[in-house]
Amino acid sequence: MLKLSFVTVLLLGGASALALAQPITAGNDKAVRHLDGKAIQAQIAKGLTPDAVYSEVVFTRTDSFRVMNTAREKSGEAEVHDDWTDNLVVQEGEATLIAGGTVAGAKTTAPGEHRGTSITGGTAMLMRPGDYFLIPAGTPHQMIVTPGKRVKFLAFKTKK
């Protein structure tokens, strides 16, 4: 009966309203899932508060990989992930990615995660829609967003 009720809700179109009303969270990667694009955009917009550095919707989180959609309206800290490689695909907007070099004032913020104020000696690359960036584990990187601008990207994190 529960399965029949769920199918009825889908046929009546109630699933979209339900998806918008509940926060999007990482799900089981062993089952087919669909996340409505409007719900994803609404969740990202909701997270972009004046104090937020970024807003993110995590689609999948496992021990070996993560997939997320992120929007930034502010620059981030310099960071290094010891065990995670970042694969980024820019969807809209633009920013500057600084990669390589040394993180100034680096502090360990979690196991295998280090953050600091800036990068010295890195390479600056403009991030534009359609661009892909690979940031290998252990590589310092920082995203700089020009005030008043925004960048949105898909991030695929893989564990080394």
N, CA, C and O of each residue as an XYZ file, in Angstrom:
640
protein
N       0.818     -1.192      0.000
C       0.000      0.000      0.000
C       0.864      1.259      0.000
O       0.524      2.224     -0.684
N       1.954      1.279      0.734
C       2.833      2.435      0.764
C       3.415      2.695     -0.623
O       3.503      3.846     -1.051
N       3.808      1.645     -1.322
C       4.365      1.800     -2.649
C       3.320      2.390     -3.598
O       3.640      3.263     -4.404
N       2.090      1.923     -3.507
C       1.008      2.435     -4.330
C       0.756      3.910     -4.030
O       0.524      4.690     -4.953
N       0.797      4.303     -2.769
C       0.594      5.699     -2.397
C       1.688      6.579     -2.984
O       1.411      7.686     -3.446
N       2.933      6.095     -2.972
C       4.037      6.854     -3.517
C       3.854      7.047     -5.015
O       4.070      8.144     -5.529
N       3.460      5.995     -5.715
C       3.222      6.085     -7.148
C       2.087      7.070     -7.423
O       2.175      7.847     -8.374
N       1.050      7.057     -6.635
C      -0.066      7.982     -6.804
C       0.404      9.420     -6.639
O       0.006     10.289     -7.414
N       1.234      9.681     -5.656
C       1.751     11.027     -5.446
C       2.545     11.479     -6.670
O       2.408     12.622     -7.107
N       3.377     10.589     -7.230
C       4.149     10.941     -8.414
C       3.232     11.248     -9.587
O       3.457     12.222    -10.307
N       2.206     10.440     -9.791
C       1.296     10.644    -10.902
C       0.493     11.928    -10.760
O       0.141     12.546    -11.765
N       0.204     12.334     -9.559
C      -0.557     13.555     -9.333
C       0.325     14.798     -9.334
O      -0.178     15.919     -9.258
N       1.642     14.601     -9.418
C       2.560     15.726     -9.478
C       2.925     16.283     -8.108
O       3.557     17.336     -8.032
N       2.555     15.622     -7.042
C       2.846     16.106     -5.696
C       4.299     15.966     -5.313
O       4.739     16.606     -4.358
N       5.055     15.160     -6.014
C       6.451     14.929     -5.645
C       7.285     16.204     -5.787
O       8.201     16.430     -4.996
N       6.979     17.042     -6.786
C       7.753     18.271     -6.964
C       7.583     19.200     -5.771
O       8.560     19.771     -5.287
N       6.371     19.354     -5.299
C       6.136     20.212     -4.140
C       6.833     19.651     -2.917
O       7.381     20.407     -2.114
N       6.819     18.349     -2.767
C       7.482     17.708     -1.638
C       8.984     17.933     -1.716
O       9.619     18.223     -0.702
N       9.561     17.802     -2.909
C      11.008     17.987     -3.069
C      11.417     19.418     -2.730
O      12.477     19.630     -2.141
N      10.602     20.395     -3.089
C      10.934     21.780     -2.797
C      10.830     22.106     -1.314
O      11.527     22.990     -0.816
N       9.954     21.389     -0.607
C       9.715     21.693      0.795
C      10.768     21.100      1.717
O      10.910     21.546      2.855
N      11.508     20.102      1.246
C      12.487     19.434      2.092
C      13.898     19.781      1.638
O      14.139     19.902      0.437
N      14.847     19.947      2.577
C      16.226     20.231      2.165
C      16.798     19.056      1.377
O      16.473     17.897      1.639
N      17.643     19.370      0.419
C      18.295     18.332     -0.376
C      19.498     17.841      0.403
O      20.314     18.639      0.863
N      19.610     16.539      0.551
C      20.749     15.959      1.254
C      21.353     14.858      0.410
O      20.700     14.315     -0.482
N      22.597     14.533      0.693
C      23.263     13.441     -0.019
C      22.472     12.170      0.198
O      21.980     11.910      1.296
N      22.354     11.390     -0.845
C      21.540     10.189     -0.755
C      22.335      8.925     -0.962
O      23.559      8.940     -1.097
N      21.616      7.852     -0.982
C      22.159      6.524     -1.195
C      22.659      6.426     -2.634
O      21.893      6.663     -3.568
N      23.926      6.084     -2.825
C      24.461      5.988     -4.181
C      24.195      4.626     -4.808
O      24.727      4.331     -5.878
N      23.392      3.800     -4.174
C      23.082      2.467     -4.696
C      21.705      2.426     -5.363
O      21.299      1.381     -5.872
N      20.987      3.544     -5.367
C      19.655      3.597     -5.965
C      19.575      4.781     -6.928
O      20.278      5.778     -6.761
N      18.724      4.662     -7.923
C      18.504      5.759     -8.859
C      17.807      6.887     -8.121
O      16.830      6.660     -7.408
N      18.312      8.112     -8.292
C      17.692      9.285     -7.676
C      17.554     10.371     -8.717
O      18.352     10.455     -9.650
N      16.557     11.188     -8.560
C      16.380     12.360     -9.406
C      16.171     13.557     -8.481
O      15.327     13.521     -7.585
N      16.938     14.605     -8.705
C      16.761     15.849     -7.969
C      16.319     16.903     -8.961
O      17.003     17.152     -9.954
N      15.196     17.516     -8.704
C      14.621     18.517     -9.581
C      15.523     19.751     -9.644
O      15.959     20.259     -8.611
N      15.801     20.231    -10.861
C      16.677     21.384    -11.043
C      16.193     22.630    -10.326
O      16.997     23.395     -9.793
N      14.892     22.838    -10.311
C      14.353     24.010     -9.613
C      14.589     23.898     -8.113
O      14.881     24.895     -7.452
N      14.462     22.692     -7.575
C      14.702     22.487     -6.142
C      16.174     22.714     -5.807
O      16.497     23.282     -4.764
N      17.060     22.271     -6.690
C      18.495     22.466     -6.476
C      18.814     23.962     -6.461
O      19.510     24.445     -5.568
N      18.302     24.689     -7.454
C      18.566     26.127     -7.532
C      17.982     26.869     -6.331
O      18.601     27.797     -5.811
N      16.793     26.462     -5.892
C      16.169     27.097     -4.727
C      17.006     26.872     -3.472
O      17.172     27.781     -2.658
N      17.532     25.661     -3.321
C      18.354     25.341     -2.156
C      19.655     26.149     -2.171
O      20.093     26.645     -1.133
N      20.268     26.277     -3.346
C      21.501     27.071     -3.455
C      21.200     28.537     -3.139
O      21.936     29.169     -2.382
N      20.136     29.075     -3.708
C      19.766     30.477     -3.464
C      19.496     30.724     -1.984
O      19.879     31.762     -1.445
N      18.845     29.784     -1.336
C      18.529     29.912      0.090
C      19.810     30.010      0.928
O      19.844     30.715      1.936
N      20.857     29.303      0.506
C      22.109     29.293      1.263
C      22.988     30.507      1.037
O      23.920     30.744      1.807
N      22.710     31.286     -0.012
C      23.536     32.458     -0.307
C      23.062     33.664      0.511
O      22.528     34.634     -0.025
N      23.271     33.571      1.797
C      22.923     34.664      2.706
C      24.054     35.699      2.680
O      25.152     35.385      2.219
N      23.817     36.909      3.157
C      24.870     37.937      3.128
C      26.168     37.519      3.826
O      27.243     37.969      3.430
N      26.092     36.681      4.840
C      27.296     36.258      5.565
C      27.957     35.011      4.982
O      29.078     34.675      5.361
N      27.287     34.333      4.078
C      27.806     33.064      3.544
C      28.922     33.299      2.534
O      28.850     34.216      1.716
N      29.952     32.462      2.598
C      31.023     32.495      1.601
C      30.567     31.735      0.360
O      30.891     32.123     -0.762
N      29.808     30.645      0.562
C      29.292     29.855     -0.547
C      28.034     29.113     -0.108
O      27.718     29.040      1.079
N      27.328     28.567     -1.089
C      26.172     27.712     -0.837
C      26.375     26.440     -1.649
O      26.802     26.493     -2.802
N      26.071     25.311     -1.050
C      26.386     24.034     -1.680
C      25.264     23.029     -1.478
O      24.666     22.951     -0.405
N      24.987     22.257     -2.531
C      24.071     21.135     -2.448
C      24.908     19.885     -2.717
O      25.483     19.738     -3.795
N      24.972     18.992     -1.741
C      25.733     17.743     -1.885
C      24.796     16.694     -2.455
O      23.787     16.350     -1.839
N      25.133     16.187     -3.631
C      24.305     15.187     -4.284
C      24.610     13.782     -3.772
O      23.702     13.000     -3.488
N      25.896     13.475     -3.660
C      26.332     12.148     -3.242
C      27.572     12.284     -2.382
O      28.466     13.074     -2.685
N      27.623     11.504     -1.301
C      28.792     11.500     -0.416
C      29.064     10.055     -0.026
O      28.238      9.411      0.621
N      30.229      9.550     -0.424
C      30.645      8.199     -0.040
C      32.052      8.294      0.534
O      32.614      9.385      0.630
N      32.611      7.173      0.909
C      33.985      7.171      1.421
C      35.007      7.478      0.339
O      36.121      7.899      0.650
N      34.651      7.274     -0.936
C      35.632      7.442     -2.002
C      35.353      8.590     -2.968
O      36.250      8.990     -3.710
N      34.131      9.133     -2.978
C      33.852     10.268     -3.846
C      32.684     11.095     -3.321
O      31.870     10.634     -2.522
N      32.635     12.343     -3.808
C      31.553     13.270     -3.456
C      31.211     14.083     -4.697
O      32.085     14.413     -5.498
N      29.929     14.400     -4.844
C      29.491     15.232     -5.955
C      28.632     16.348     -5.373
O      27.711     16.091     -4.598
N      28.940     17.594     -5.752
C      28.195     18.723     -5.211
C      28.067     19.844     -6.232
O      28.862     19.947     -7.166
N      27.058     20.676     -6.039
C      26.845     21.869     -6.848
C      27.049     23.059     -5.907
O      26.416     23.141     -4.855
N      27.925     23.967     -6.288
C      28.311     25.059     -5.397
C      28.193     26.401     -6.105
O      28.494     26.518     -7.293
N      27.753     27.406     -5.367
C      27.753     28.795     -5.855
C      28.516     29.634     -4.839
O      28.351     29.471     -3.631
N      29.350     30.529     -5.344
C      30.125     31.451     -4.506
C      29.887     32.872     -4.967
O      29.864     33.167     -6.162
N      29.710     33.751     -3.986
C      29.650     35.181     -4.263
C      30.784     35.917     -3.558
O      30.922     37.135     -3.677
N      31.592     35.156     -2.820
C      32.741     35.721     -2.099
C      33.944     34.806     -2.291
O      33.802     33.617     -2.577
N      35.120     35.381     -2.128
C      36.350     34.596     -2.222
C      36.455     33.633     -1.049
O      35.962     33.910      0.044
N      37.098     32.509     -1.289
C      37.301     31.531     -0.238
C      38.699     31.631      0.343
O      39.549     32.366     -0.160
N      38.919     30.882      1.406
C      40.256     30.795      1.994
C      41.133     29.925      1.100
O      40.634     29.153      0.281
N      42.431     30.061      1.267
C      43.354     29.131      0.619
C      43.197     27.795      1.335
O      43.034     27.762      2.554
N      43.245     26.697      0.590
C      43.033     25.386      1.212
C      43.845     24.298      0.540
O      44.250     24.416     -0.616
N      44.072     23.235      1.297
C      44.750     22.036      0.806
C      43.998     20.833      1.366
O      43.717     20.766      2.563
N      43.676     19.883      0.484
C      43.060     18.622      0.898
C      44.111     17.536      0.691
O      44.485     17.256     -0.448
N      44.593     16.921      1.770
C      45.636     15.903      1.653
C      45.199     14.685      0.851
O      46.000     14.099      0.123
N      43.924     14.299      0.982
C      43.464     13.029      0.418
C      42.421     13.151     -0.682
O      41.990     12.132     -1.222
N      42.006     14.351     -1.027
C      40.931     14.534     -1.999
C      41.384     15.330     -3.204
O      41.996     16.389     -3.059
N      41.086     14.823     -4.404
C      41.310     15.536     -5.651
C      40.008     16.225     -6.029
O      38.944     15.606     -5.981
N      40.078     17.500     -6.404
C      38.902     18.252     -6.837
C      38.858     18.283     -8.358
O      39.857     18.585     -9.011
N      37.698     17.971     -8.916
C      37.411     18.117    -10.339
C      36.276     19.139    -10.416
O      35.183     18.888     -9.907
N      36.523     20.276    -11.041
C      35.537     21.351    -11.079
C      35.110     21.637    -12.513
O      35.946     21.705    -13.414
N      33.807     21.803    -12.722
C      33.263     22.202    -14.019
C      32.446     23.469    -13.779
O      31.443     23.440    -13.065
N      32.872     24.575    -14.373
C      32.207     25.860    -14.181
C      30.911     25.879    -14.986
O      30.904     25.584    -16.181
N      29.816     26.231    -14.312
C      28.513     26.295    -14.960
C      28.135     27.712    -15.377
O      27.608     27.919    -16.470
N      28.401     28.684    -14.510
C      28.055     30.079    -14.831
C      28.916     31.028    -14.015
O      29.485     30.654    -12.989
N      28.998     32.264    -14.491
C      29.772     33.283    -13.791
C      31.258     33.125    -14.042
O      31.680     32.423    -14.961
N      32.044     33.792    -13.211
C      33.495     33.643    -13.327
C      34.177     33.961    -12.005
O      33.629     34.639    -11.136
N      35.381     33.450    -11.891
C      36.231     33.658    -10.718
C      37.663     33.415    -11.166
O      37.915     33.059    -12.317
N      38.582     33.608    -10.256
C      39.979     33.279    -10.523
C      40.379     32.162     -9.578
O      40.172     32.260     -8.368
N      40.950     31.104    -10.126
C      41.466     30.007     -9.321
C      42.973     30.180     -9.231
O      43.658     30.277    -10.249
N      43.482     30.219     -8.010
C      44.928     30.245     -7.793
C      45.302     28.867     -7.290
O      44.741     28.390     -6.304
N      46.246     28.223     -7.960
C      46.640     26.854     -7.591
C      48.158     26.737     -7.560
O      48.872     27.399     -8.314
N      48.631     25.860     -6.651
C      50.064     25.665     -6.482
C      50.602     26.632     -5.444
O      49.836     27.315     -4.763
N      51.894     26.687     -5.328
C      52.512     27.607     -4.376
C      52.396     27.135     -2.937
O      52.371     25.935     -2.663
N      52.324     28.102     -2.012
C      52.309     27.831     -0.580
C      51.161     28.587      0.077
O      50.886     29.736     -0.268
N      50.491     27.933      1.029
C      49.397     28.575      1.758
C      49.981     29.400      2.904
O      50.697     28.873      3.755
N      49.669     30.696      2.920
C      50.135     31.580      3.994
C      49.269     31.362      5.230
O      48.042     31.332      5.142
N      49.920     31.209      6.379
C      49.198     31.052      7.640
C      48.381     29.778      7.730
O      47.328     29.758      8.368
N      48.856     28.714      7.097
C      48.106     27.447      7.068
C      47.891     26.867      8.461
O      48.814     26.788      9.272
N      46.650     26.464      8.714
C      46.284     25.788      9.963
C      45.468     24.561      9.616
O      44.674     24.587      8.676
N      45.655     23.487     10.363
C      44.855     22.289     10.162
C      43.463     22.546     10.733
O      43.310     22.872     11.910
N      42.443     22.391      9.873
C      41.059     22.660     10.295
C      40.264     21.380     10.525
O      39.220     21.400     11.176
N      40.757     20.278      9.995
C      40.161     18.944     10.162
C      41.226     17.965      9.703
O      42.187     18.374      9.051
N      41.088     16.688     10.020
C      42.102     15.725      9.562
C      42.284     15.794      8.036
O      41.332     15.607      7.280
N      43.515     16.063      7.603
C      43.825     16.128      6.180
C      43.361     17.398      5.485
O      43.438     17.489      4.260
N      42.882     18.378      6.239
C      42.379     19.635      5.666
C      43.127     20.815      6.287
O      43.220     20.926      7.509
N      43.657     21.689      5.439
C      44.434     22.836      5.892
C      43.922     24.089      5.200
O      43.619     24.070      4.007
N      43.827     25.177      5.952
C      43.347     26.449      5.397
C      44.240     27.583      5.857
O      44.855     27.529      6.921
N      44.294     28.616      5.019
C      45.081     29.798      5.340
C      44.490     31.015      4.669
O      43.410     30.956      4.080
N      45.210     32.122      4.765
C      44.678     33.398      4.289
C      44.846     33.619      2.790
O      43.991     34.237      2.155
N      45.938     33.122      2.224
C      46.213     33.378      0.806
C      47.250     32.370      0.300
O      47.740     31.525      1.049
N      47.565     32.484     -0.980
C      48.579     31.622     -1.600
C      49.709     32.487     -2.130
O      49.476     33.514     -2.768
N      50.920     32.065     -1.861
C      52.112     32.730     -2.381
C      52.723     31.826     -3.452
O      52.920     30.633     -3.221
N      53.021     32.392     -4.620
C      53.709     31.637     -5.665
C      52.821     30.705     -6.474
O      53.336     29.832     -7.172
N      51.513     30.861     -6.402
C      50.612     30.017     -7.196
C      50.394     30.581     -8.586
O      50.867     31.670     -8.913
N      49.667     29.821     -9.406
C      49.318     30.236    -10.761
C      47.849     30.633    -10.793
O      46.994     29.866    -10.350
N      47.544     31.821    -11.310
C      46.160     32.305    -11.399
C      45.568     31.915    -12.750
O      46.192     32.109    -13.793
N      44.355     31.363    -12.715
C      43.644     30.951    -13.924
C      42.212     31.464    -13.864
O      41.537     31.298    -12.848
N      41.745     32.084    -14.942
C      40.373     32.565    -15.003
C      39.430     31.373    -15.175
O      39.670     30.498    -16.008
N      38.361     31.347    -14.385
C      37.352     30.282    -14.456
C      36.131     30.838    -15.192
O      35.538     31.824    -14.753
N      35.754     30.207    -16.309
C      34.610     30.640    -17.116
C      33.681     29.459    -17.371
O      34.100     28.308    -17.250
N      32.425     29.728    -17.722
C      31.483     28.638    -17.994
C      32.029     27.639    -19.018
O      32.549     28.018    -20.068
N      31.897     26.361    -18.685
C      32.374     25.279    -19.546
C      33.782     24.823    -19.225
O      34.191     23.749    -19.667
N      34.542     25.611    -18.464
C      35.922     25.239    -18.120
C      35.942     24.091    -17.117
O      35.052     23.955    -16.277
N      36.985     23.268    -17.229
C      37.221     22.152    -16.301
C      38.564     22.365    -15.633
O      39.531     22.768    -16.278
N      38.622     22.090    -14.325
C      39.859     22.215    -13.562
C      40.070     20.951    -12.743
O      39.146     20.464    -12.091
N      41.281     20.423    -12.779
C      41.689     19.293    -11.940
C      42.662     19.841    -10.910
O      43.678     20.441    -11.260
N      42.346     19.631     -9.631
C      43.224     20.072     -8.549
C      43.621     18.816     -7.772
O      42.853     18.343     -6.934
N      44.816     18.269     -8.040
C      45.231     17.032     -7.382
C      45.317     17.181     -5.859
O      45.598     18.266     -5.349
N      45.075     16.093     -5.147
C      45.209     16.067     -3.689
C      46.568     16.653     -3.309
O      47.573     16.390     -3.969
N      46.587     17.448     -2.242
C      47.828     18.042     -1.762
C      48.204     19.356     -2.431
O      49.215     19.958     -2.071
N      47.406     19.817     -3.404
C      47.702     21.055     -4.117
C      46.996     22.241     -3.465
O      45.770     22.235     -3.353
N      47.738     23.252     -3.036
C      47.097     24.453     -2.499
C      46.237     25.112     -3.579
O      46.631     25.162     -4.744
N      45.068     25.615     -3.193
C      44.199     26.311     -4.141
C      43.289     27.291     -3.407
O      42.990     27.136     -2.223
N      42.863     28.301     -4.153
C      41.994     29.330     -3.597
C      41.175     29.925     -4.740
O      41.699     30.179     -5.825
N      39.888     30.145     -4.487
C      39.001     30.741     -5.467
C      38.761     32.194     -5.083
O      38.325     32.487     -3.969
N      39.048     33.101     -6.010
C      38.862     34.534     -5.791
C      37.689     34.997     -6.656
O      37.710     34.859     -7.879
N      36.673     35.546     -6.003
C      35.488     36.048     -6.706
C      35.488     37.576     -6.597
O      35.557     38.122     -5.495
N      35.413     38.251     -7.721
C      35.359     39.710     -7.745
C      34.081     40.176     -7.052
O      33.007     39.634     -7.315
N      34.182     41.183     -6.160
C      32.973     41.684     -5.489
C      31.864     42.008     -6.492
O      32.103     42.649     -7.515
N      30.662     41.557     -6.182
C      29.516     41.769     -7.050
C      29.339     40.687     -8.107
O      28.340     40.681     -8.827
N      30.300     39.771     -8.206
C      30.232     38.672     -9.176
C      29.872     37.379     -8.458
O      29.805     37.329     -7.229
N      29.640     36.336     -9.246
C      29.275     35.023     -8.713
C      29.815     33.954     -9.647
O      29.928     34.170    -10.854
N      30.150     32.796     -9.082
C      30.542     31.641     -9.881
C      29.774     30.426     -9.362
O      29.603     30.255     -8.155
N      29.317     29.594    -10.284
C      28.629     28.363     -9.902
C      29.325     27.217    -10.620
O      29.644     27.313    -11.805
N      29.559     26.124     -9.883
C      30.298     25.012    -10.479
C      29.867     23.679     -9.876
O      29.351     23.612     -8.760
N      30.094     22.628    -10.649
C      29.942     21.258    -10.159
C      31.299     20.812     -9.660
O      32.312     21.044    -10.319
N      31.330     20.179     -8.509
C      32.582     19.658     -7.966
C      32.448     18.157     -7.773
O      31.499     17.675     -7.154
N      33.404     17.435     -8.306
C      33.495     15.988     -8.143
C      34.785     15.745     -7.356
O      35.879     15.963     -7.876
N      34.661     15.300     -6.120
C      35.827     15.062     -5.280
C      36.085     13.554     -5.243
O      35.180     12.762     -4.978
N      37.329     13.174     -5.511
C      37.694     11.762     -5.476
C      38.831     11.559     -4.491
O      39.760     12.363     -4.417
N      38.746     10.482     -3.741
C      39.759     10.186     -2.727
C      40.930      9.453     -3.379
O      40.739      8.562     -4.207
N      42.142      9.843     -2.991
C      43.324      9.182     -3.577
C      43.588      7.855     -2.928
O      44.539      7.166     -3.295
